[in-house]
């Protein structure tokens, strides 16, 4: 596998994109057994579920974004880095979810369940469902990651004052505070 070198990107934003997309509407999850997966989605995660095809479900919760769940009889090749985020209201709720999943691991055939910890500006943990799909449960800020679009200090695009080798995650409030202070000091000089 090729080594990944951190970098700051340049924007290619345009007022007239070549394709006029209205929204990101859905993603896809693979499952081995649609009935077992539906039980997990409804009983454990509380998703709204409808069946739209003999081997397909639609799942959602809290937004218009939907996952299409397709039974293909094989475990998902999803990597942890490709996970799906599930927001909870507090660190305590994350700890409770972790304990619940540990207690249900055998019953629902869950895979790995990581320990909760502070990471990338959130308190969270990752777990793998019975189908091999990865999920992150985190203490969210409300409305997922949309807060980052409201704060221009969180966008690292074209910043030449940041060493990408030492850059932290812009969801980390302390890191963003350090960047703002650094920029303000440079503006005074």
ABEGO torsion letter per residue (X at the ends): XBBBBBBBBBBABBABBABBBABBABBBBBBABAAAAAAAAAAAAGBBBBBABAABBBBBBGBABBBBBBBAGBBBABBAAABBBBBBABAAAAAAAAAAAAAAAAAAGBBBBBBBBBBGGBBBBBBBBAAGBBBBBBBBAEGEAAAAAABAAABABGBAABBAAABBBAABAAAAAAAAAAAAAAAAX
